[in-house]
Amino acid sequence: MPRRLAAGSAGDLVRAERDIRARIGDQHLDFAAMAAVSNIYRAANVVRNHMERKVLADEDLSWAAFTVLFVLWIWGDQQTRHLAEEAGVTKGTLTGVLKTLEKRGLARRRTHEEDGRLVLVSLEPKGLAVIERLFPAFNMSETYVSAGLSEREKAQLASLLRKIIRQTEGG
């Protein structure tokens, strides 16, 4: 049996949505919202898997580890609670990611100077070298993933997704 919710042709995805509607269509549901959200989820997973296989695998990094390095690169030292939030992971997941990054010499945890209860995470020089070397390849893959969209469509998609993020985080 084909994997109907997995990435396939555009027709496969539309057929999957039609099958779902046929199965549960007698209920009063917002099928447009369901299609939008399920496609966001599918797209995010397809992109994440692509990036992990095509870009991050060479550095033996997970999506979460890459995101942690990126956040530290862009915004500098972070308290663990803020880093987890920015990276979109739980504190438990962050603990495991940081253990791996520290073991590889890419990041370092230390006690906050003014408040010993807080832990700060910083990028080590080796981590800086990795993210600076890796990010151009990551962006090339972002270009590949979005190649089917015009510049206007990319901007429109980003704007629409920001609306969804604000609605969800604000509500």
MARLOBA-297809 format. One record per residue (C-alpha): x, y, z; residue number from 1. Coordinates in nm, 3 decimals. Example, Ala and Ser with C-alpha at 12.3 -4.5 7.8 and 13.67 -1.06 7.14 Angstrom:
# residues 2
      c1      c2      c3 num
   1.230  -0.450   0.780   1
   1.367  -0.106   0.714   2
***
This chain:
# residues 171
      c1      c2      c3 num
   0.000   0.000   0.000   1
   0.144   0.342  -0.092   2
   0.240   0.590   0.176   3
  -0.028   0.844   0.100   4
   0.067   1.103   0.360   5
   0.431   1.089   0.262   6
   0.584   1.313   0.002   7
   0.491   1.204  -0.345   8
   0.354   1.376  -0.647   9
   0.120   1.670  -0.604  10
  -0.157   1.440  -0.723  11
  -0.079   1.186  -0.451  12
  -0.108   1.452  -0.183  13
  -0.437   1.582  -0.322  14
  -0.572   1.224  -0.344  15
  -0.476   1.169   0.022  16
  -0.667   1.481   0.120  17
  -0.966   1.363  -0.087  18
  -0.953   1.018   0.081  19
  -0.954   1.180   0.424  20
  -1.248   1.401   0.332  21
  -1.438   1.098   0.198  22
  -1.375   0.902   0.517  23
  -1.473   1.172   0.769  24
  -1.665   1.411   0.546  25
  -1.998   1.365   0.719  26
  -1.867   1.557   1.019  27
  -1.874   1.936   1.041  28
  -1.502   1.997   1.003  29
  -1.285   2.269   0.854  30
  -1.117   2.068   0.579  31
  -0.927   2.369   0.446  32
  -0.766   2.419   0.790  33
  -0.691   2.047   0.813  34
  -0.524   2.048   0.469  35
  -0.322   2.360   0.553  36
  -0.196   2.229   0.887  37
  -0.127   1.875   0.768  38
   0.069   2.011   0.472  39
   0.272   2.238   0.701  40
   0.355   1.932   0.909  41
   0.442   1.719   0.606  42
   0.650   1.995   0.447  43
   0.842   2.057   0.770  44
   0.923   1.687   0.806  45
   1.025   1.647   0.443  46
   1.251   1.952   0.461  47
   1.402   1.844   0.793  48
   1.474   1.493   0.665  49
   1.624   1.635   0.345  50
   1.852   1.871   0.537  51
   1.964   1.600   0.778  52
   2.047   1.359   0.493  53
   2.196   1.602   0.241  54
   2.369   1.863   0.458  55
   2.395   1.772   0.825  56
   2.494   1.405   0.788  57
   2.844   1.498   0.670  58
   2.900   1.681   0.999  59
   2.714   1.412   1.198  60
   2.468   1.672   1.329  61
   2.099   1.639   1.400  62
   1.853   1.913   1.313  63
   1.837   2.007   1.683  64
   2.216   2.025   1.715  65
   2.242   2.240   1.403  66
   1.970   2.471   1.534  67
   2.148   2.508   1.869  68
   2.474   2.597   1.692  69
   2.287   2.843   1.469  70
   2.115   3.018   1.764  71
   2.448   3.051   1.947  72
   2.616   3.180   1.629  73
   2.353   3.446   1.563  74
   2.265   3.559   1.918  75
   2.566   3.460   2.128  76
   2.568   3.302   2.472  77
   2.227   3.181   2.589  78
   2.072   3.061   2.911  79
   1.965   2.700   2.865  80
   1.594   2.779   2.904  81
   1.610   3.047   2.632  82
   1.824   2.828   2.409  83
   1.573   2.542   2.431  84
   1.291   2.778   2.340  85
   1.479   2.936   2.048  86
   1.586   2.596   1.916  87
   1.232   2.461   1.947  88
   1.326   2.169   2.172  89
   1.244   2.060   2.525  90
   1.496   2.116   2.805  91
   1.546   1.738   2.818  92
   1.629   1.723   2.447  93
   1.859   2.022   2.485  94
   2.048   1.845   2.763  95
   2.125   1.553   2.532  96
   2.216   1.779   2.241  97
   2.450   1.986   2.459  98
   2.616   1.674   2.596  99
   2.697   1.569   2.240 100
   2.809   1.917   2.132 101
   3.032   1.952   2.440 102
   3.184   1.608   2.384 103
   3.276   1.716   2.031 104
   3.415   2.051   2.153 105
   3.154   2.256   1.966 106
   2.975   2.421   2.260 107
   3.030   2.472   2.633 108
   2.805   2.507   2.937 109
   2.905   2.717   3.237 110
   2.743   2.861   3.545 111
   2.612   3.215   3.514 112
   2.850   3.459   3.689 113
   2.577   3.653   3.873 114
   2.324   3.377   3.937 115
   2.472   3.033   4.005 116
   2.136   2.867   3.943 117
   2.148   2.960   3.575 118
   2.352   2.785   3.308 119
   2.490   2.967   3.005 120
   2.582   2.797   2.679 121
   2.842   2.936   2.443 122
   2.983   2.841   2.107 123
   3.338   2.710   2.117 124
   3.585   2.812   1.841 125
   3.550   2.466   1.684 126
   3.169   2.507   1.686 127
   3.203   2.849   1.525 128
   3.416   2.697   1.249 129
   3.160   2.421   1.190 130
   2.857   2.651   1.167 131
   3.039   2.902   0.947 132
   3.151   2.624   0.712 133
   2.815   2.444   0.717 134
   2.572   2.733   0.681 135
   2.641   2.814   0.314 136
   2.572   2.449   0.222 137
   2.258   2.458   0.437 138
   2.142   2.769   0.254 139
   2.214   2.609  -0.084 140
   1.986   2.326   0.021 141
   1.722   2.579   0.129 142
   1.749   2.723  -0.222 143
   1.701   2.375  -0.369 144
   1.399   2.303  -0.149 145
   1.229   2.630  -0.245 146
   1.335   2.629  -0.614 147
   0.979   2.561  -0.733 148
   0.864   2.894  -0.591 149
   0.913   3.241  -0.737 150
   1.077   3.508  -0.519 151
   0.730   3.655  -0.464 152
   0.589   3.316  -0.362 153
   0.878   3.258  -0.119 154
   0.812   3.595   0.045 155
   0.437   3.525   0.053 156
   0.488   3.178   0.203 157
   0.723   3.314   0.470 158
   0.471   3.587   0.555 159
   0.180   3.341   0.580 160
   0.381   3.102   0.798 161
   0.476   3.392   1.028 162
   0.103   3.462   1.069 163
   0.044   3.102   1.171 164
   0.337   3.114   1.415 165
   0.209   3.436   1.574 166
  -0.146   3.299   1.600 167
  -0.029   2.975   1.758 168
   0.229   3.122   1.995 169
   0.007   3.414   2.089 170
  -0.300   3.200   2.151 171
***
